[in-house]
């Protein structure tokens, strides 16, 4: 059975990849003058990726909270963990809200045009920066501080 504190590190890669892919996909599609919202082909793909990013972000945050509780029950405490947790919460909420907005735009077949269509990739670039910052602090927890992995690493 996989220890619950190891589920978070496995899940976190999904929202990272989904949101970075979403930003790149929408930048390329928007640069080609196509719709990234509504029920176009690109809009459907983009919305699907956004929903997957939102769902996986919430799941990663949920299991991250459990992993932090386990680490703290073993005496761990760090400002890095607090920063990672805060950024993780912001990422999960932002991605969930973005997923809902994108799903609504797709469902109602709302196609943004003109200057407003550039807002979609711009928001996603900000989201990519947020997830990258969150991942940076997560990497510090694992690679610099050995949170929830030090015992496993020494067992080899």
C-alpha positions in Angstrom: 0.0 0.0 0.0 1.3 3.4 -0.9 1.8 5.7 2.1 -0.6 8.6 2.0 2.2 11.1 2.2 3.6 9.8 -1.1 0.4 10.4 -3.0 0.9 14.2 -3.1 4.3 14.0 -4.9 2.8 11.7 -7.5 -0.2 13.9 -8.1 1.5 17.3 -8.2 2.9 16.7 -11.7 -0.5 16.6 -13.2 -1.6 20.2 -12.5 1.9 21.4 -13.4 1.9 19.8 -16.8 -1.8 20.5 -17.5 -1.5 24.2 -16.7 1.7 24.8 -18.5 0.4 22.9 -21.5 -2.8 24.9 -21.4 -0.9 28.2 -21.4 1.3 27.1 -24.4 -1.7 25.6 -26.3 -3.8 28.7 -25.9 -0.9 31.0 -26.8 -0.3 29.1 -30.0 -4.0 28.9 -30.9 -4.6 32.6 -30.2 -1.5 33.5 -32.2 -3.0 31.7 -35.2 -6.2 33.7 -34.8 -8.4 30.8 -33.7 -10.9 30.6 -30.9 -9.7 29.2 -27.6 -13.2 29.4 -26.0 -16.6 28.2 -27.0 -17.4 25.0 -28.8 -14.7 25.1 -31.4 -12.2 22.2 -31.7 -9.5 24.2 -30.0 -12.0 25.5 -27.4 -13.0 22.0 -26.5 -9.4 20.8 -26.2 -8.4 23.9 -24.2 -11.4 23.6 -21.9 -10.7 19.9 -21.3 -7.1 20.7 -20.3 -8.4 23.5 -18.0 -10.8 21.2 -16.3 -8.2 18.6 -15.8 -5.8 21.2 -14.4 -8.5 22.3 -12.0 -9.4 18.8 -10.8 -5.8 17.7 -10.4 -4.9 20.9 -8.6 -7.6 20.4 -6.0 -6.6 16.7 -5.6 -2.9 17.6 -5.2 -3.7 20.3 -2.6 -5.9 17.9 -0.7 -3.3 15.2 -0.5 -0.6 17.9 0.1 -2.4 18.9 3.3 -2.4 15.3 4.5 1.3 15.0 3.7 2.1 18.1 5.6 0.1 16.9 8.6 2.1 13.7 8.6 5.4 15.6 8.3 4.4 17.9 11.2 3.3 15.0 13.3 7.0 13.7 13.0 8.3 17.1 14.2 8.9 18.9 10.9 8.2 22.6 10.6 9.5 25.1 8.1 8.7 28.5 6.6 9.3 26.8 3.2 6.4 24.4 3.9 4.1 27.3 4.9 4.9 29.2 1.7 4.4 26.0 -0.4 1.1 25.4 1.3 -0.1 28.9 0.8 0.9 28.9 -2.9 -0.7 25.4 -3.2 -4.0 26.7 -1.8 -3.9 29.7 -4.2 -3.1 27.5 -7.1 -5.9 25.0 -6.3 -8.5 27.8 -5.9 -7.4 29.7 -9.0 -7.3 26.6 -11.2 -10.7 25.4 -9.9 -12.2 28.8 -10.6 -10.5 29.0 -14.0 -11.9 25.5 -14.8 -15.4 26.6 -13.9 -15.1 29.8 -16.0 -13.7 27.8 -19.0 -16.4 25.1 -18.7 -19.1 27.9 -18.6 -17.7 29.6 -21.7 -17.6 26.2 -23.5 -21.1 25.2 -22.3 -22.7 28.5 -23.4 -20.6 28.5 -26.6 -19.2 32.0 -25.7 -16.3 32.8 -28.1 -14.2 35.7 -26.9 -12.9 38.0 -29.7 -10.8 41.0 -30.2 -8.8 42.2 -27.2 -10.7 40.0 -24.7 -9.5 36.9 -26.4 -5.9 37.8 -25.5 -7.0 37.8 -21.8 -7.3 34.0 -21.8 -3.6 33.2 -22.6 -2.5 36.2 -20.4 -4.4 34.7 -17.4 -2.9 31.3 -18.1 0.6 32.7 -18.2 0.0 34.1 -14.7 -1.4 30.7 -13.7 1.8 29.1 -15.1 3.9 31.4 -13.0 1.9 30.6 -9.9 2.2 26.8 -10.4 5.9 27.2 -11.2 6.4 29.1 -7.9 4.5 26.5 -6.0 6.6 23.8 -7.6 9.8 25.6 -6.7 9.0 25.6 -3.0 7.8 22.0 -3.2 11.1 21.0 -4.8 12.9 22.8 -1.9 10.9 20.7 0.6 11.9 17.4 -1.1 15.4 18.0 -2.4 16.8 20.5 0.2 14.9 19.5 3.3 14.0 15.8 2.6 10.4 16.1 3.8 8.6 12.7 3.8 11.4 11.1 1.8 14.5 11.2 4.0 13.8 7.8 5.6 13.0 6.2 2.3 16.2 7.6 0.7 18.3 6.3 3.6 16.8 2.8 3.4 18.4 2.0 0.0 
